[in-house]
Structures are given as structure tokens and as C-alpha cells.
């Protein structure tokens, strides 16, 4: 069983998937930093606020002794929109990567067709001619 697992784990496809997974996770961090550091502030300028701080208050809270609001409930749609933008960027880059890999692959040439032999009519004519002799 250990030998079979080793053979399975050492197959090229599995290692490729693992490397792709690690690189994808690292790329996701880069995209998150790009979105949080560049895209969100630019979009935040449009809304005149921090993009991640966009939220809608669903329930009022109360002030405690320290002057902090307690018990307020918010719908944080800014964070959701930031994650949607992250997803779109990652999906688009993955699309470009797959498209590039597919373009680099050699196009498989169709197998040459088998040489065409005589048609059925030609064979029947040959049989007829040989029977006449």
C-alpha cells in the first residue's frame, strides 16, 4: 500500500497540481494586497470613504461606560465587494495563464488517413469481370 501511495504521489500531474496550488495561494496574496492597497482606495475616492469600511447598519447599538458602541450589527458590503474584485482579478489572470499554456502546446496533427482502397463498385466490377472470363 505504501508503494502504491508513493507511485501516486510521485506522478507528474499531482506534483504539478501541488505547485500550482502553492503558487495560486501566493498569487492570491499579491492580488489581495493590490486590491486593498491600490484598487480599494481608488474606488473609495469615488464613494468618498474607505472602500472596506463601507457598511450598512442593521441594528443600533448602545454605548457602554468606556464610550464604545456595543451590540450594533452591520452589513459589511465593502469587504464583500473587495473580495469579489479579488476573485475577478485572480480568475482573469488564471484565464490568461490557461490560454497561454494552451497556445504553447503543440497542436496535434490529425493522423494521416488510410490510403483509400477500391470502392465497393470497383470491387463488384472486378468480380463481375473475373466471372465473365
N, C-alpha and C positions, 0 to 999 in steps of 0.2 A: 504494500500500500504506500509506503514511504517512497519507493522508487517511482511509482506511478505519479505521485504528487510532485516529485522533483521534475519529472518529464513535463508535466502540465505547467509547472511554474516557470520552467526554462524555455517554453515555447516563445518564439519571437513576438507573436501577437500580444500575449499577456504582458510582456515587458514593455512593448510599445504603448499599451494602454496605461500601464503604471506611470511611465514617463510623461505621457500626455496629461494624465490626471494631476501630477505634481506641477507641471508647467502651467496647466489651466488654473490651479489654485493660486499660483504665484501671479499669473496674469490678472486674475480677479482682484488681487490686492492692488495692483497697479491701476486698474480701471477704477476701483473704489477711491483711491487717492486722487485720480484725475477728476472724477465726478465731484468728490467732496471739496477739492481744493480749487478747481477751475470752473466746472460747469455750474455747480450749485451757486457760487457767488454771482456768476453772470445772470443766472435765472433769478436769483434773489434780488438783483438790482431792478429787474422788471417788476417784481412784487414789492419792492422797497422794504425787504426784510430778509433775514437769513432763511434760505430755502428749506433747510432741515428743521427749522423752528416753526414752519407753517403747520398750524393745527387748529382744530375747532373744538371749543369747549362744550362738552355734552352735559356736564354736571358741575354746579357751583361747589366750591369748597369752603371751608371755614378757616379762620385764622387761629393759630394756636398761640401760646404765650410768647413764643420766640418771633412772632410776626410772619410765620410761614403759612402758606395755604396748604391745608390738609384735606384730602378727600375729593379733590377735583378730578374729573375724568375728561381726558382729551382724546380726540380722534386725530392722530398724527399722520396726516396725509402727505406732509413734506418728506418724511422719511420713506414712505411708500413710493412716492414719485422718484426719489433719488435711487431707490433700489430698482425700479422699473428702467430708469435710464441706464444704470449699470448693466442690467440684463441685455438691453438692446445693443449696447456697445460690445459686450462680450459675444453675443450671438452674431453680430455683423462681422466681427473680426474672425470668428470661427468659420463663418460662411466663406470669407475671403481665403482663409487657410485651406479649407477643403477644396475650394475651386482651384486654387493654385496647385495643390497636390494632384488633383485630377488632370489638370492641364499638363503637368510634368510627366505623368505616366505615359508610357508609350501606348499609342493606340494599337490595339490588337488588330492585326491584319486578318481579314477573313481567309479561311483556309481555301486553297485553290480547289475549284470544282473538279470533280472526277471527269476524266475525258468522256465526252458523250459518245456512246456506242450507237450502233444502228437502231433506228426506231422499230416499233412493232411492225409497221407496214413494210419496212425494208426486210425484216426477218421473214415475214409471211411471203413476200415476193420471192426471196431466196428459196424457201421451202417449196413454193409452187414451181419454180423453175427447175429445182432439182428433181421433183416428182415427174415433170414432163420428160426428162431425159431418160 
